[in-house]
Amino acid sequence: MSADPNRVSTALALLKHLGLSPADLTGADPRPVPTVAEYLPCVVAAASPGTRRTYGSYWRRMADGLGERRVDEVAATDLEALMRQSTAGARSRRNSRQGRHAGEHFIAAARAFYNRAIADGYLAAVDSPAHRVRKPRRLPNTRRALTADELYDINAAARSGGNDIILDALLLRLHTETACRRGGALALRLIDLDTDRALIRLREKGGTQRWQPITPTLAARLIEHAQARGAVTPTDALLRYRNGRPVSYRRYDVLWARIGRQLPWVAAQGISTHWLRHTTLTWVERHFGYGVARAYAGHTDSRGPATTTYIKADLQAVATALAALTGHPHPLAIEQQGLPRPPA
């Protein structure tokens, strides 16, 4: 039976009034939804270098296992199965936690993937399969502050062998003085070193930047090291191998593996560079309070009690804490009576 022309005209007029067309009533999406493999390059292109480094292998696992599926066809069960595979196949490291970190990182990577898909309009937030899979519960952190004797033994072991004692000693000293992360140290350039004011500019995760005090002695050693190994232009890497190439993350793995062979307790506890950050920040917090420790660490997040908004410390306060920690004067340090003595 043919439709009544008058009713059709009335319906079309009503749709026009509502800003709709007959095609809108079918629910068809004018854009085809891509497959996981097709969409992944868009996700990678929009991610920061740090995000690509952290999540890249997990995104590739998604593409290998679910690449032919449309983004909106993947189920939570599919992602949970891949998470279990990531956990079971995690590489055994000195500080491994039975694959928990691999499982946690896989779900975080999947959520980052689907956050982008949601932002691009391929599915609604409530339809994201990644957000319906629970992350593995994070176990309590086993890191702690090293004792003065432990720190001495680690530095002594680093200076007792290896193919580049000067570089290894500089790395340990840099992380002990600044409590910086590995990424911050590796990102240092010649232009980031201010020898007159004994400062380095740290560029760390989240795109944060800050000037961090270092002792004048370390500043002098760093500039000597960089220039002797070929750093010339302002953007040249500060930390370099003897052949002039910039230092990579691999150097830290080699360093701690060597120290672990000399000091079995280092290998047994999975001690790494981040333990130096814990050590320094614990000492600063105990002697100078939370505000100075927060500034020393470069923390800028607003989580926690509202009073953290007002608990701030300036560069001079951080320099004062550094001077007390190292026993070396700093040009920006505030003269104070009764400063705590540095650790032996």
C-alpha positions in Angstrom: 0.0 0.0 0.0 1.4 3.4 -1.0 1.9 6.1 1.6 -0.5 9.0 1.8 1.3 12.0 0.1 -0.2 14.4 2.5 1.0 12.5 5.5 4.5 12.2 3.9 4.6 15.9 3.4 3.6 16.5 7.0 6.2 14.1 8.3 9.0 15.7 6.2 8.0 19.2 7.3 8.1 18.0 11.0 11.6 16.4 10.5 12.8 19.7 8.8 11.4 21.7 11.8 13.4 19.4 14.1 16.6 19.7 12.1 16.5 16.0 11.1 16.5 14.1 7.8 15.0 10.6 7.0 18.6 9.2 7.1 18.9 10.3 10.8 16.0 7.9 11.7 17.9 4.9 10.6 20.7 5.5 13.2 23.3 5.0 10.5 26.7 6.6 11.3 27.9 8.5 8.2 31.5 7.6 9.1 32.5 3.9 9.0 34.0 2.7 12.3 37.6 1.6 11.8 39.2 -1.6 12.9 41.6 -1.7 15.8 44.5 -2.0 13.4 43.3 0.9 11.2 42.7 3.2 14.1 45.9 2.5 16.1 48.2 4.8 14.0 45.8 7.7 14.9 46.1 6.9 18.6 49.9 6.6 18.3 50.2 9.9 16.4 48.2 11.7 19.1 50.2 10.3 22.1 53.1 11.9 23.7 56.6 10.3 23.4 56.4 9.0 27.0 53.0 7.5 26.4 54.1 5.8 23.2 57.1 4.4 25.1 55.0 3.1 27.9 52.0 1.8 26.0 53.4 1.0 22.6 54.0 -2.7 23.1 50.5 -3.2 24.6 48.9 -1.4 21.7 50.8 -3.7 19.3 49.4 -6.6 21.3 45.9 -5.3 20.8 46.5 -4.9 17.1 47.9 -8.4 16.8 45.0 -10.0 18.7 42.1 -7.8 17.7 43.3 -6.0 14.7 40.5 -7.1 12.3 37.7 -6.2 14.8 36.0 -2.9 14.5 36.7 -0.6 17.5 33.1 -0.9 18.6 33.0 -4.7 18.3 35.7 -5.5 20.9 34.2 -6.9 24.1 35.5 -6.5 27.7 36.2 -10.2 27.7 38.5 -9.9 24.7 40.6 -7.3 26.5 40.6 -9.2 29.8 42.0 -12.3 27.9 44.8 -10.2 26.4 45.5 -8.8 29.8 45.9 -12.3 31.2 48.3 -13.1 28.3 50.3 -10.0 29.1 50.5 -11.0 32.8 51.6 -14.5 32.0 54.2 -13.5 29.4 55.7 -10.6 31.4 59.5 -10.5 31.3 61.1 -11.5 34.6 63.0 -8.5 36.0 64.8 -7.8 39.3 61.8 -5.9 40.6 59.0 -7.9 38.9 55.7 -8.4 40.7 54.5 -11.6 39.0 53.3 -9.7 36.0 51.0 -7.4 37.8 52.6 -4.3 36.3 52.2 -5.8 32.8 48.5 -6.4 33.4 48.0 -3.0 34.9 49.8 -1.3 32.0 47.8 -3.3 29.4 44.5 -2.1 30.8 45.8 1.5 31.1 46.9 1.3 27.4 43.5 -0.1 26.4 41.8 2.7 28.2 44.0 5.3 26.6 43.1 3.8 23.2 39.4 3.9 23.9 39.6 7.4 25.4 40.8 8.5 22.0 38.0 6.6 20.2 35.4 8.2 22.5 36.8 11.6 21.8 36.6 11.0 18.1 33.0 9.9 18.4 33.3 6.3 17.4 31.5 5.1 20.5 30.0 6.5 23.8 31.9 6.5 27.0 29.5 3.9 28.5 30.3 1.5 25.7 34.1 1.4 26.2 35.1 -2.2 26.9 38.4 -1.1 28.4 36.7 0.8 31.2 34.7 -2.3 32.1 37.8 -4.4 32.9 39.2 -4.0 36.4 42.9 -3.2 36.7 44.9 -5.7 38.8 45.2 -4.4 42.3 48.5 -2.6 42.8 50.6 -4.2 45.6 52.2 -2.0 48.2 55.5 -0.4 47.0 58.6 -2.1 48.4 60.9 0.9 47.8 62.4 2.6 50.8 65.0 5.0 51.7 68.5 3.6 51.7 70.7 3.9 54.8 73.9 5.9 54.7 76.0 2.7 54.7 74.0 1.2 51.9 74.3 4.3 49.8 78.1 4.4 50.5 78.4 0.7 49.4 76.5 1.3 46.2 78.7 4.3 45.2 81.8 2.3 46.1 80.7 -0.6 43.9 79.9 1.7 41.0 83.4 3.2 41.2 85.2 -0.2 41.4 84.7 -1.4 37.9 82.7 -1.2 34.7 83.7 0.3 31.4 82.8 3.9 32.3 83.3 4.7 36.0 83.1 8.4 35.4 79.7 8.2 33.8 78.3 5.8 36.4 79.6 8.0 39.3 78.0 11.1 37.7 74.7 9.3 37.3 74.5 8.2 40.9 75.6 11.6 42.2 73.1 13.5 39.9 70.1 11.3 41.1 71.2 11.5 44.7 71.5 15.3 44.7 68.3 16.1 42.7 66.0 13.1 43.3 65.2 13.3 39.6 63.7 10.5 37.5 65.7 8.7 34.8 63.8 10.5 32.1 64.7 13.9 33.5 68.4 13.0 33.6 68.4 11.6 30.1 66.6 14.7 28.7 69.3 17.1 30.0 70.9 19.3 27.3 73.9 21.6 27.5 71.5 24.6 27.6 69.8 23.0 30.7 72.9 23.5 32.9 73.5 26.9 34.6 76.9 26.6 36.2 76.9 30.2 37.5 73.9 29.5 39.8 74.4 25.8 40.1 71.1 24.8 38.6 69.8 22.2 36.1 66.5 22.4 34.2 64.6 19.1 34.6 62.0 18.2 32.0 60.1 15.2 33.4 56.8 13.4 32.9 53.6 15.3 32.2 55.6 18.0 30.4 56.7 19.6 33.6 59.8 21.7 33.8 61.7 23.1 36.8 65.1 24.4 37.8 66.7 22.2 40.4 69.7 23.2 42.5 72.9 21.0 42.3 76.2 21.5 44.1 78.7 23.8 42.3 81.1 20.8 42.3 78.6 18.6 40.4 77.8 21.5 38.0 81.5 21.7 37.2 81.9 18.0 36.7 78.8 17.9 34.4 80.1 20.6 32.1 83.5 19.0 31.9 82.0 15.7 31.1 79.7 17.0 28.4 82.4 19.1 26.7 85.0 16.3 26.8 82.6 14.0 25.1 81.6 16.2 22.2 78.7 18.3 23.4 79.0 21.6 21.5 75.6 23.1 20.6 73.1 24.2 23.3 70.7 21.3 22.4 73.3 18.6 22.6 72.7 15.9 25.3 74.6 16.5 28.5 75.2 12.9 29.6 77.2 11.0 27.0 79.0 7.7 26.5 82.8 7.8 25.8 82.1 7.5 22.1 80.0 10.7 22.2 76.6 9.1 21.9 73.9 10.3 24.3 73.2 8.0 27.3 70.1 5.8 27.0 68.0 3.9 29.6 70.1 0.9 28.8 73.0 2.4 30.8 70.9 2.2 34.0 70.1 -1.5 33.5 73.8 -2.3 33.0 74.9 -0.2 36.0 72.4 -1.8 38.5 73.1 -5.3 37.1 76.8 -4.8 37.7 76.2 -3.4 41.2 73.9 -6.3 42.0 76.6 -8.8 41.1 79.0 -7.1 43.6 76.4 -6.5 46.3 73.9 -9.4 46.3 71.4 -7.6 48.6 71.0 -5.0 45.8 69.9 -7.7 43.4 67.8 -9.5 46.0 65.8 -6.3 46.8 65.5 -5.1 43.2 67.2 -1.8 44.1 67.1 0.7 41.2 67.7 4.4 40.5 64.2 5.3 41.9 65.4 4.2 45.3 67.8 7.1 45.3 64.8 9.4 44.8 63.1 7.8 47.8 66.3 8.2 49.8 66.8 11.9 49.1 63.2 12.9 49.4 62.7 11.0 52.7 65.7 12.8 54.2 64.5 16.2 53.0 61.0 15.6 54.3 62.3 14.5 57.7 64.5 17.6 58.1 62.7 20.3 56.1 59.1 19.3 56.0 56.5 18.2 53.4 56.4 21.5 51.5 60.1 21.5 50.7 60.1 17.8 49.9 57.2 18.3 47.5 59.1 21.1 45.7 62.3 19.1 45.7 60.5 16.2 44.0 58.9 18.4 41.4 55.4 17.3 42.4 52.7 19.6 40.9 49.5 17.5 41.3 46.7 18.9 43.4 45.5 15.6 44.9 45.3 15.4 48.7 44.0 17.8 51.3 43.1 21.3 50.3 46.0 22.7 52.4 48.5 21.3 49.9 47.6 24.3 47.8 49.2 26.5 50.3 52.2 24.3 51.3 54.7 25.5 48.8 58.5 26.1 48.8 60.6 28.2 46.6 64.0 27.6 44.9 65.9 29.0 47.8 64.3 26.6 50.2 65.2 23.6 47.9 68.8 25.0 47.6 69.0 25.2 51.4 67.9 21.6 51.8 70.5 20.5 49.2 73.2 22.4 51.0 72.3 20.6 54.2 72.0 17.2 52.5 75.4 17.4 50.8 77.4 19.6 53.2 78.3 21.9 50.3 77.3 25.5 50.1 75.0 26.7 47.4 74.7 30.2 46.0 70.9 30.3 46.4 70.8 28.7 49.9 69.4 30.7 52.8 71.8 31.1 55.7 70.2 29.3 58.6 71.5 28.4 62.1 71.3 24.8 63.3 70.9 23.2 59.9 70.7 19.4 60.1 74.0 17.6 59.4 74.4 15.7 56.2 74.3 11.9 56.3 77.7 10.3 56.8 
